[in-house]
Amino acid sequence: MRLVTNDRGAQAFPGEAATREPLALHQRLPGYAPTPLHDVPALAAELGVARVWLKDESERCGLPAFKIMGAAWAVHEALAAHRGAPFPASATLADLGRLLEGDDLTLVAATDGNHGRAVARMAALLGLRSHILVPRDMVAARIDAIASEGAEVTVVDGSYDEAVAASAQLADDQTIVVSDTAWDGYEDIPRAVIAGYSTILWEVDDQLAAAGAAPPDLVLVPVGVGAFAAAVATHAAHAWAAASPRLVTVEPDSANCLQASLEAGELVTLEGEQTSIMAGLNCAVPSPLAWPLLAARVDAAVSIDDDVAREGMRRLAALGIVGGECAGGALGAAAELLADPAARSMAGIPEDASVLVFLTEGATDPAGYLEIVGRPADAVA
């Protein structure tokens, strides 16, 4: 484990507080329900903290990851912009589909797996086409899952970041790119992705309140391009401002673009390809839209090797929780961080901390999950 602290000083947070407007849309999605927030006393005792909360995103609206929350709101806002008028606040997905009839639209996204599948699911629900671009090293199970949503899938001869660049070239009047990372002149849709993830944070607040618990003292969140982490940072800066939790990000050693950027004090693009088993985190550069939010609120950035993620997956399975590679990485990083007195001190973690860990995906690669955990996902849950 490598730890880099971020001296963010007393700078003002550059982002506005999120509203619950995306939540109203999410509640109209088929199969929507708040995902579990597990209170795990045995794990808290093992890690030497007061409490451990695990926000379990292994199943979200029938998909094995959290990404539908960002994709749904981004698609909604992108289609409203295409129409040139907002949709009625009470419009169902069927209503939206009828309003778009005859527009002959295609939704495009680049993905390491989960975001693209979520965009494809939204396209299918709205009666639209989808075209998803993926990097050449994506496992077949994730490609097949995207195709199962009715999407056209193109394997780009390159990395995730090269797939992003290729997707940007496809935009036209009938083709809407729904990306969770930004580039020059393209920020509105990635901003909507970040806003969409706020639903997960509002759920956490409601679940903590129902349990009679205060906001956490320490939050660990996995980072790829940083859209979800930016939503967590925004919530920490506003809704959790009084509690002022320590915010720690988690990345693979080979894809630690946020950690490198925090260390340099500016956006850094990593060289070469990122090939961690934590596929959703294999990004070479943070989103320039997420970067200022993260730089202003993240307290420390941790990078880990793949064995830490594997051990985290096995630890989750022992608790009866199905966690994929990114989820295993988040819990594995938490365990390593909390077991290291020097790292705890550097990160400013109190002895009686309440810890929140985001488990962002389930078993999106069933064969890989079986090899690492030793049991199939349906034997664990």
N, C-alpha and C positions, 0 to 999 in steps of 0.2 A: 504493500500500500504506500502510495505517495500522497502527502498532504501539503497543500499550498493555502495559506491564509490570505484573506483579502482585507486590507485596511481601508474600509469604506468611509471612515470618518463620520462627519455629521452632515454629509451632502443630502440635499432634498431628493426624495424619490421622484424619478421623472415620469412615472405613469399614473393614470387616474384609477380610482377604485372601480372594481367591476360591479355591474348590476346583476340582478337575478333574471334579466330578460332572456338570456339563452336557456335558462332552466325551464322557462315556460314552453319553449320549443321542444326541448328534450323530453319533457313529460308527455308529449304527443307522439314520440317515437314508439314503434312497436316493441314491446318487451321492456320498456324503461322501468327501472326500479333503482333506488340507491344501492350501490355496491356495499358489501360488508366492511365494517371497521372492527377488526378483531382486537380485543384486549387480551394480551397474552402474559399473565403474571409469571409463569414459569420462565419465559424468555427474559422478562425484565430482571428476575432474580439472577439468572445466568449472566446477563450482561452488566449487572451492577448498577441498575437505574431503578427509579420508582415505578415506572410504567412503560410498556411498549404497546403502541397502537400500530396495526398493519392495515392500511387501506388497500383492499383486495380487488384489483381490476382484472381478474382472470376471466370474468364473464361480464360483458357490458352490452346489453341489447342484442344478445345472441352472438356477439363477436368476442374473441379471446383477448381483448385489450381495450384500453381506455380511449383510443383515438377517435371513435365515433362522436365523442363530445365536441372535439374541436372541428372535425370535418362537417358535422351536421350544421353547426352555426355558420361556418364559413361558406358552405354551399348555399344556405338560406340567404346570407348577405350578398354573395356574389350574384345569385339569380335575381335578387331585388335590384341590384345595380344594373344588371342586364336589361331588366324591364324598364328601368328609369323611374320606378315607384316602389315604395315599401309594400310588402304583403300585408293583408289584414291581420291584426294581432291574433285573432282566434282561428286563423286558417289551418286546416289539417293538411297532412301531406297529400291526401287526395285532392284537396282544393288547390294546392300549389301545382300539382301535376296538371290539373285542368287549365290553370292559368297559363301554363307553359306549352300547352298543346300547339303543335304547328311551328314551334320555334326551331326544331331540328338541332338541338344542342348536344354537345359532347363535353363531359367533364374529364379533365386530364390531371394526372398527378404523378410525381416521381415518389418512390417509396423504397424503404427497406423491408416493407411488408404490411404493417398494421395501418398506417395512414392511407395507403393506396386502397387497401381492402375496404376501409371505412368510406372513402370517397365513392368507390364502386357500389357499395351498398346503398348509399344515398341516391346515386344515379338510378339504380334499379327501383327504389321506392318511388321515385318521381317519374319513372317512365323515360329516362334519358339514357343515352349511350355513355360509356366510360372507356377511357384508354389510359392504362397504367404502365409507366416505365419503371423498370427495376434494374439494379446492377447485376453484372454477370455472375457474381458469386452467391446470389440468393438461392437458398435450398428449394428443391422442387415442391415441397409441401406448401411453402408460402406462396409460390407462384400459382399452384393449383387452387389454393384457397381464394386468391384474388380472381382467378378465372371463373370460379364457381359462383361469383356474384354477377356474372354476365359480362365481365370486362374483357376488352382486347388487351392483351399483355405483350409488351415489347421488352425484350432483354437487351439492354444497352451494353455495348462492349466497353465497359468501364465501371467506375465506382458509383456510389450513390450520388456524389456531388456532380458527376458527369451526367447522370440521369436527370438531375434537377436542371442542368443547363439545357439538355435536350428537350425537356418538357416545356421550358420557357419559349422555345422556338415554334411551338405548335399553336400558340394563342392566335385566334382570329375572331371574327364576329360570331361564329358559331361554335367556337371551341374555348371553353373557360378553364383556365389553369387554376387548380385549387392546391396551392403549396403551403406547407407549414413553415417554410423559410422565405425570407424576403431578399430582394435585390433592388438595384436602383430603379425607381419608378414603379415598383411592385411591392406595396406594403399593406393595402387595405385588406386583402384576403388573409395574409398571415396574421394581421392584427385581430381579425375575427376568429381565427383558430385559437389564439391565446384567450380571447374573451370566452369562447366556448368551453374551455377547460375550467372556467370558474365554477361551473356546476359541481365539479368534484370537490372543490373547496367548501362550497356552501353545504354540501352533504356532510362533510367532515364536521363543520360547525354544528349542524343540527344533531349529529350523532353524539358528539362530545357533550352537548347541552343535555341530551336525553339521558346520558350516563352520569350527569352531575359533575363533569370534568371540565377543567380549564383548558385553554389552548395549550399546545405543546411547548416545551422548552427547547427541543431540538427536532429539526425536520431534515430528513434525507430524501433527495429526489434524484432520479437518474436524468442524465442530460445527453441528448443527441444534438440537434440544432438549437435546442433550448426553449421551444415554444411552451411546453408544459411547465418547465422550471420557471419561466417568466410569469406564468399565471400564479404559481406558488409564491414567487417573490412579490407580486402585486398584492396578493392576499395578506402576506406577512407584513407588508409595509402599511396596509390600511386596516383590514379587519382584525389583525393580530398585533397592531402597533403597540398597544399597552403591554402585552406579554413579551414583545420583542424576542421571539424565538431565534435561536441560532440556526441558520440555513446552510446546509452542507450539500453540495452536489456530488454526483457519482458518475464517473466515466471509465471506459477501458483505458489501460495504459497506452494502447496503440491508437486511441481516438480521443485523446484528452484535449480537444481544441479549446474548450472553455478554460480549463486549468492553465493551459499555455497562454491564453489571452489575458487572464487575470494576472499572471506572473509578469507578462510584458506590459500590461497597462493599455493594450490596444488589441484589436482583432488580429488573431493569428490564424493563418491557413497552414495546416499540417502538410508535410510532403508525403508522397507515396499513397498507397491504398490502406484503408483501415479494415482489418480482417478479424476482429474479435468475434467470439460466439455471441456476444451481446449485439446482434445484428442491428437492432433499432437505434443503437448508439454509435454506429460506425460513420461518423460525420467528420469532415476535415476542417470545417469552420462554423462557428456559431452564426445563427441568423443575425444580421445587423439590426433587425428590429428588436430581438430579444436581448442583445448584448448590453445596451445601456441599463436595462432593468436589472439584469443579473449583476452587472458590475456595481450597481448601487445598493444591492441588498444581500448578495451571497456573502457569507462569512468565511467559508472555507470550501475548497474543491479537493476531492479525493479521487485518485485514479487507482485502478486495481487490475490485476491480471485475471485471465479467464478461470483459473483454479478457484479464485475467491467466489466468482459467480456460481461455479459448479457446487461448491460447498454450501452456498446460500440456498441453492435449489434443493439440495438434500435436506438442509435444515428446515425449510418450509414444508417439504413432503413429510417429515417426521411430525409436523404439527397438523397434518391433514390439509395443507394448503397447496394448490397447484400453482407454482410460480415458474415462469420461463426464465430465460437467461438474463434479461434486464431486471426482472424482479429479484432473482437470485443475487445479482450483482449489488442491488440496493441493500438487501439484508446482509449479504456477506461483508459489504463495506461497513455497515453499522457495527457488526460484530468485531471487525478488526479495529475500527476506530475506538470503540468503547473498551476494548481489551488492552489498549496501549495508553498507560497513564500520561506519557509525554504528549501524545497526540490529543488526548482529552483536554489537557491543559492548554495546548496551542489553540484548539478550537473553542475554548471557553465553555466547556460542557460541565454543568454542575453535577455533584454526586447524586442528588435526588431528582435528576431530570426525568421529565415525561417526554418520551421519544415517539415521533410519528415517522413511519417509513412507508413510502408509496411503492406498491407492487404493481407495476404498470402493465404486465401481460401474463397470460397463462401459457399453456404448452402450444405455441404456434408452430413448433417443429416436433411432431410426435416422436419421430425416430430418434432425434437428438435428445429429447426428454427421457425416453426409455433408456438410452445408453448412459446418461448421466445419473439418473435417479435410481434406475434398476427396476422400476415399476412403471406401467403406463399411467397416464394421467387419470383415467377413470378408476384405477385401483387406489389412487391417493385421495381423491376428493371425498 
